[in-house]
Amino acid sequence: MLHKYFNSEPSKAELWYYTFDAAIDQLVKVKNWLGARKLSMEWANGITSAQRLKPCCIWKGFKRNVAAKWFKEPDRKFFMAKWKTAMVLQYAFSFDKRNIRISQFPKDIACHSKSIRLNFINRSNWYSVITHLDRNIPIEVFPESCTDSSICFRVYYSAFGENIIYEAGLEQAMLVFENEQGQHPFVSSMNFNNNFSWEHIKGNKGSMSDIVLIEHKLEKLMDKYRKYIETRCFGLCRSLGIEQIAIEGYYDDNATQELTIVDIDLPFDYVYMQR
C-alpha cells in the first residue's frame, strides 16, 4: 500500500500501522475480508493496550472508545450481547424528557449501524420496542444529540493539517452523511492555504433558509472550537500512526455542552464494508 507521507524514521505507532496495513492489503487483494477484519481488530487491540482504552472486541465499539479518549465522552452505555432488557430500560429512563437512541453493533460493521429512536413522549412503549431487538447483538444506548437548535458535522483531517474539510447539516448525522446523503441541506468548508472555500447543497429536503442557518452555526463552531478539534485530530493521527482521520459530532450553541464528538472514521473501516 502506498502511503502519502515518507518518513525515514517512523514512530512505533506508524510502524504498527504500516505492518498491519501491508498485511491487510494482501488479504484484500484475494478478497479475504474475514481475515482482513481479524487483522484490523489485532491492530485495534494493540492501540487499546497502548492508550489504555476500554477493552472492546467490536470494531465500532473500539472506534467509539478512541473518540471518547481524545474528546469528552458523551453520555452513552455499551451493552454486550445477552444484555438484559431491564438494565437497558433503567439506563434509558435515567434521562428525563430526552429522546433515546439504541444502535446495534454487530461485529462486521464499521459505519451505518442500525439505530432505533425511543421518543420520550411514548416512554410506555419502550419496553415493547426493546424486547423485539436481537439480544445476541451488542447495543449502545445514548440520549439523542440532535435537537431543534443543533447541527451535525463531520471533519476530515490529514495528518499534518494540509487538507481539512468541515461538513454540516441538520437532523441526525446518519441521515445527512450516510442513509440519505445528498437529500438534506448541506454546507461544506474546505481549507486551502488557510483560506476556507464554501459549498452549499440544498437537497430536496431543505431550503435556502436552512443553508443560511447551517452556515451560521458552522462558522460559530469553527470560530470557537477549530483549534481544539484540529489539535486533537493531529494528535490522533500521530498516536495511531495513520495519515488521515474523520470525526463526527454535533454542535448546539444553546446547550450546556455545546460540542459532542460521537464517532470517528479510520483507514481500516473499508474492510467492514464488503460482504
N, C-alpha and C positions, 0 to 999 in steps of 0.2 A: 504494500500500500504506500503510495507516495504521500509525503507529508508537506504541508505548506511551508513550514519553517525548518531550516537546517540548524542544528545545534551540535557543535563538536564535543560539548561536554554536557550531555543531558543529565537531568536530575534523576533521583531514584524513582520519582513518580512518573517521569517521562519514559524511563526505561521499562517500568512496569506496564505502562500503557502500550508502548511500541511493541513489546513482546506479545501481548495478547492481541493487539490489532493485526499483526502479521499472521498469527495462528488462526484467528477468526476469519481473516481474508481467504486463507487457503480452504477452510471449510465451506465458506460461502460459494467459492468457485465450483465446488462439487455439489452445491445445494444441500449441504448437511446443516440445516437450520437448527436442529435439536442440539447438535454438537456445538454449534456457534453460541447458542444460548447458555449452554453449560459453562463454556469458557468465559462468557461475559459475566456470569454470576461468580466465577472464581476470581475474576478481576475485581468485582464489586466486594467480595469478601475481604480481599486484601485492603481495599480502601476503607471498609468498615472497621477493620482492625487498626489501621494506621491512624484514622481520625476518631477512633473511639465512638463510633456511631452505634445506635441501637441495632442489634443483630436482626437481620431480616432475610428470609430465603426467597423473596419475591422481588423481581426487578423493579416493579412500580413502587413497592414499599421502600426499597433501597433509595430510589431517587427522592422520594418524599423526605427520607431521613437526611440526605445530603442537603436538601433545601433548608430543612429545619436547623441544621448545624450552622449554616452560613448566614441565614436570615432569621428573624424572630419566628419561633414556631407558632403557627396558628392553632386555634382550638381544633382538636381532632383526636380521634381514638381509633387505633387499629385493632381489629379482632381477627385472630387466626381462625382457620377452618374449625368447624364444630362449635362455633360460637353459640352462646345462649341468648335466646330472644329476650329474656328478662333483663340481662345485662346491657344489651343494646338499647332497649327501651329506657332503662334507668339513665343512661348517658344522654340519650336524645331528649328526655324530659327535663334534663338539668338546664336547658336553655329556654328561658321564658320568652314567649312571643317571637320565636325565630323559626324560619323555615329550615329544615334539616335535609342534608344530602347524605345518601348512602351510596358509595361507589364500590363496585365489585372488582377485586384484584386477582384474577386467575394468573397462573404462573407464566402464561405465554403472551402477555401484553406489555407494552411499554407506554402506549398512549391510547386514547379512545376507550377508556374504561366505561363500562355500562354504569349509569348513575340514575337513581330514582330520587324524587323530591317528596318530602313529607311536609305538607302545608300545615302551619301551626293552627290554622282555623279548624282543621279536621283532625285534631290530635286523637280523637276517639277511634279513628280508622287506622292509626299507625300499627297497632298490633297485627291486624289482618294483613297489611301490606308486608310487614317484616316476615311473618310466618310463611309467606309464599316465596321467599328468597331461598336459594340453594345454600344450605349451611356448610357444604363442602368447599365453598369458595370464600376466601378471606374477604373482609369488607373494611372500609374506612368510613367512619361516621363523623360528620362535622356540620356546624351551622353554615348556612349559605352565605357566601361573601358578597354575592351580587345584591345590590339594593337599588332603590329608585334614584339614589344620588351617586352611584359608583360607576366606574369604568373598569372593564377588564383590560389587561395589557400583556404584551409579550415583548421581551428584549432579546435580540440576537447580539452576541458579543464575541469577537475574535480575540485570540489570546493576548494581543498587545493593543487592543482597542482601535485598530485602524479601520475596522468595519463594525459599525454599531447601528442597529435599526430598532426603533421603537414602533410598536403597533398597538392600537387601542380600538375598543368598540364598546357597545352597550350589551347588557344581559350577560348570560353565562359564557365563560371562556370556551367551553367545549362546543357551544353552538357557533360562536363568532369565528373561532380559529380552526374548528375541525368539522363537526357534523353538518353545519350549514354555511360553510365558508363561501364568501362572495355574495351571500344573500343579505347580510346585515350591514348597516353603516359602519365604515371602517376608515381609520386615519393612520397613516404611517409617516415616520420621520427618519430619514437616513442621514447619518453623519458623513460628510466628506470634507476633509481638511478643516475639521472643527466648525463647519457650517452645515446646518441641517436643511435638507430639502423636504418638502411635504407633499404627500399624495392623499387624495380623498376618493373614496368609493362609497356611493350612496347605497347601492344594493337595492333589491326590490322590497325590502322590509324597512327602509329608512327614509329620511327626509333631509333636506339641507339644514334644517334646524338641529337635527341630530348630529350632523357633521360639525356644525359650529360648537355645539356643547362638548363633543368628544375632544376636539382640538383644544378648546379652552382648558379642559381638565387635564389633558395630556401635557400641555405646556406647564401647568401648575405642578404636576408630578415631576417633570424634568427639572424645573427650577428648584424644587425643594429636595428631591431625592436622587438626582442624577449621579452626583459624586458617590453617594452611599451605594447605589446599585452597581455602578461601574467598577469601583474599587473591589467590591466583593466578587464580581464576575471575574475580574483579573486574578484575584486570589484563588478562586475556584479552579480556573484553568491551570494555574501553576501547581496547585496542590493535587490535582487529578492527573496532571501530565497531558492534558488534552489541548487541542488547538482552537476550539470554539465551544460555545455553550449558549443555551437559550433558557430564560426563566419566564415564568408565567405567574400573574398575580392580579390583584385588584387594588384600586385606589379610590378612596372615598373621603373627600375633604370635609364631610360632615360627621365622620365617625371619630370616636376616641382614638382608635388605632387606624390611622389613615391608610397605611401601606400593609398589604398582606401578600407574601410570596407563598404560593401553594405548590409549585411544581417546577421541575427543570427538564430540559431535553439534553440527552447525552449522545455521543457518537455511536454507541452500540445499540441505540434504540431500534435501528433498522432491522436487526436480526429477529426482532419480535413482530415485525410487520408482514412476515411471509408465512404462508400456510402450506 
